[in-house]
């Protein structure tokens, strides 16, 4: 009898402390590491080889604001005004075209990660078949999904914050979409090409194609970029970036 009671009590105690069913985690890229061996060799660090192309054709209020900012820059030693901190990334696509700061690509199952030395930014390109989320949260780098077409990575990016620039001084609307076709130069395996197209029917007269070419440096590594260590351009009381003589003291 006592044994039966003891067993019953143990059963009750076990049920009382049983752990709840695990809650499914957030969606993660799916795939197998073996499949990565079939992808092209993008190892090393890549540095932009400047090759100026035609600028985007802005229109309407976006063209007007760009002209005002250019006039300001002409009167201030080429310094464009900033509506946010100088320690904040200018976002995509502008940051992809910064010549002095290298980038690096990491391949993992279901994802390509792009590390950008400037502002220590990270772009995540999901290649596991997912689409863009319905409740998209805006960011400076946007939300990117991609697919491999042979040895070309095709990337679709949406959901960019208003502060993200197309080029220096040029804003975008909420209709902006960025498509990239990234691949090695068939004539030079140490050159990576990013055929970057920006579509924005509100801000641009027509889609803008910007072909970026990067040179490989296998012996290099990205270095730490901490803007706050030398932040001579703080944010003023109006929330805008301060530069020039006012940066050393209080903003106007």
C-alpha positions in Angstrom: 0.0 0.0 0.0 2.8 2.4 1.0 4.6 1.5 -2.2 1.6 2.3 -4.3 1.1 5.7 -2.5 4.7 6.5 -2.9 4.6 5.8 -6.6 1.5 7.9 -6.9 3.1 10.8 -5.1 6.2 10.6 -7.3 4.0 10.6 -10.4 2.2 13.7 -9.2 5.5 15.4 -8.3 6.9 14.6 -11.7 3.9 16.1 -13.5 4.1 19.2 -11.4 7.7 20.0 -12.3 7.7 18.8 -15.9 9.2 21.4 -18.2 6.8 23.0 -20.7 7.1 22.2 -24.3 9.9 24.1 -26.0 8.8 27.3 -27.9 10.0 27.2 -31.5 12.9 29.6 -32.1 13.0 32.3 -34.7 13.4 31.2 -38.3 16.9 30.4 -39.3 18.5 29.8 -42.6 18.4 26.2 -43.7 20.9 24.3 -45.8 24.0 22.1 -45.7 27.6 23.1 -45.5 28.6 20.7 -48.2 26.6 22.7 -50.8 28.8 25.7 -50.1 31.7 24.0 -51.9 29.9 24.5 -55.1 29.7 28.2 -54.7 32.3 30.6 -56.4 35.4 31.6 -54.5 34.8 35.1 -53.0 37.4 34.7 -50.3 39.5 37.6 -49.1 38.7 41.3 -48.7 37.4 43.4 -51.5 38.2 47.1 -52.2 36.3 49.3 -54.6 38.1 50.3 -57.7 36.6 53.8 -58.4 35.1 54.0 -61.9 32.7 56.9 -62.0 29.6 56.3 -64.0 26.5 58.4 -64.8 24.7 59.8 -61.7 21.1 58.9 -60.9 18.5 61.2 -62.5 16.6 62.6 -59.5 13.2 64.2 -60.1 10.6 66.4 -58.3 11.2 67.3 -54.7 14.1 64.8 -54.5 15.9 66.7 -57.3 15.2 70.0 -55.6 16.5 68.9 -52.2 19.6 67.4 -53.8 20.4 70.7 -55.6 20.0 72.5 -52.3 22.4 70.2 -50.6 24.9 70.4 -53.4 24.8 74.2 -53.2 25.4 74.0 -49.5 28.3 71.7 -50.1 29.8 74.0 -52.7 29.8 76.8 -50.1 31.2 74.6 -47.3 34.3 72.9 -48.8 32.4 70.1 -50.3 30.7 69.0 -47.0 27.1 67.9 -47.5 24.7 68.5 -44.6 23.5 65.5 -42.6 20.1 65.1 -41.1 21.4 62.6 -38.6 24.6 61.7 -36.8 27.9 61.5 -38.7 28.5 58.3 -36.7 25.5 56.7 -38.4 25.9 54.7 -41.6 24.6 56.3 -44.8 23.0 53.0 -45.6 22.5 51.0 -48.7 23.2 51.5 -51.6 25.5 54.5 -51.0 27.7 52.6 -48.6 28.5 49.9 -51.1 30.3 52.5 -53.2 32.7 53.8 -50.6 36.1 53.4 -52.1 38.3 53.7 -49.0 36.6 51.0 -46.9 36.7 47.3 -47.9 34.0 44.6 -47.6 34.0 40.9 -47.1 31.6 38.0 -47.9 30.8 35.0 -45.7 28.9 32.0 -47.1 26.9 29.9 -44.6 23.9 27.6 -45.3 21.0 29.7 -46.4 22.7 33.0 -46.0 25.4 35.3 -47.5 26.7 37.8 -45.0 28.3 41.0 -46.2 30.6 42.7 -43.7 31.4 46.3 -44.4 34.3 47.9 -42.6 32.8 51.4 -42.6 30.6 51.8 -39.5 31.1 48.1 -38.9 27.9 47.3 -40.8 26.4 43.9 -41.6 24.2 43.0 -44.5 22.4 39.6 -44.4 21.2 38.1 -47.7 18.9 35.2 -47.0 19.2 32.5 -49.7 17.0 29.8 -48.1 13.9 30.6 -50.1 12.2 33.0 -47.7 10.6 36.3 -48.9 10.4 39.7 -47.4 8.4 39.8 -44.1 5.0 41.5 -44.1 5.7 43.4 -40.9 9.0 44.7 -42.3 11.0 46.9 -39.9 12.9 49.6 -41.8 16.7 49.7 -41.4 19.7 51.4 -43.0 20.7 48.2 -44.8 17.1 47.1 -45.6 15.9 43.5 -45.8 17.7 41.4 -48.4 16.8 38.0 -50.0 18.8 36.4 -52.7 19.2 33.4 -55.0 22.1 31.9 -56.9 21.8 31.9 -60.7 24.9 29.8 -61.6 27.8 31.8 -60.1 25.9 35.1 -59.8 24.2 36.1 -56.6 21.0 38.0 -57.3 19.9 40.2 -54.3 16.6 42.0 -53.8 16.6 44.7 -51.1 13.6 46.7 -49.7 12.6 48.3 -46.4 15.2 51.1 -46.1 15.1 53.9 -43.6 14.6 57.4 -44.9 18.1 58.3 -43.8 19.6 55.7 -46.2 21.1 57.5 -49.2 21.0 56.5 -52.9 24.1 58.6 -53.3 25.4 61.4 -51.1 22.7 64.0 -50.7 19.9 62.0 -52.5 17.0 60.7 -50.5 14.5 57.9 -51.6 10.9 57.2 -51.2 9.2 54.1 -49.6 9.0 52.7 -53.1 12.7 52.2 -53.4 13.9 48.7 -54.4 17.5 47.6 -55.0 18.5 44.7 -57.2 22.1 43.5 -57.3 23.8 40.9 -59.5 27.1 40.1 -57.9 29.6 37.9 -59.7 33.3 37.5 -60.5 34.7 39.1 -63.6 34.9 36.2 -66.1 38.2 37.7 -67.4 39.7 38.3 -63.9 38.9 36.1 -60.9 40.3 38.8 -58.6 37.7 41.3 -59.7 34.2 41.2 -58.2 31.4 43.0 -60.0 28.2 44.3 -58.4 25.6 45.4 -61.0 23.5 47.5 -58.7 20.1 48.9 -59.9 18.0 51.3 -57.9 14.4 51.6 -58.8 12.3 54.4 -57.2 9.4 55.8 -59.3 9.0 58.7 -56.9 12.6 59.8 -56.6 14.2 58.8 -59.9 13.3 59.6 -63.5 14.3 56.0 -64.4 16.0 53.0 -62.7 19.7 53.8 -62.0 22.3 51.2 -62.8 25.6 51.6 -61.0 28.3 49.0 -61.8 30.7 48.6 -58.9 34.0 46.8 -59.3 36.0 45.5 -56.4 39.6 44.2 -56.4 40.5 41.2 -54.2 43.1 41.3 -51.4 43.5 37.9 -49.8 46.1 39.0 -47.4 44.0 41.8 -45.9 41.5 41.8 -43.0 38.8 44.2 -42.0 39.8 46.5 -39.1 37.7 48.0 -36.3 35.8 51.2 -37.1 34.5 53.0 -34.0 33.3 56.4 -35.0 32.6 57.4 -31.4 36.3 57.3 -30.6 36.9 60.4 -32.7 33.4 61.9 -33.0 34.2 65.5 -34.0 30.8 65.9 -35.6 28.2 65.4 -32.9 24.4 65.8 -33.2 23.1 69.2 -32.5 20.0 70.2 -30.5 18.0 70.1 -33.7 19.0 66.4 -34.2 21.2 67.1 -37.2 24.8 66.4 -37.6 27.1 69.3 -36.7 30.4 70.0 -38.5 32.9 72.8 -38.9 33.5 75.5 -36.3 30.3 74.7 -34.4 31.3 71.1 -33.9 34.0 72.0 -31.4 31.5 73.9 -29.2 27.8 74.1 -29.1 25.6 73.9 -32.2 23.7 76.8 -33.6 
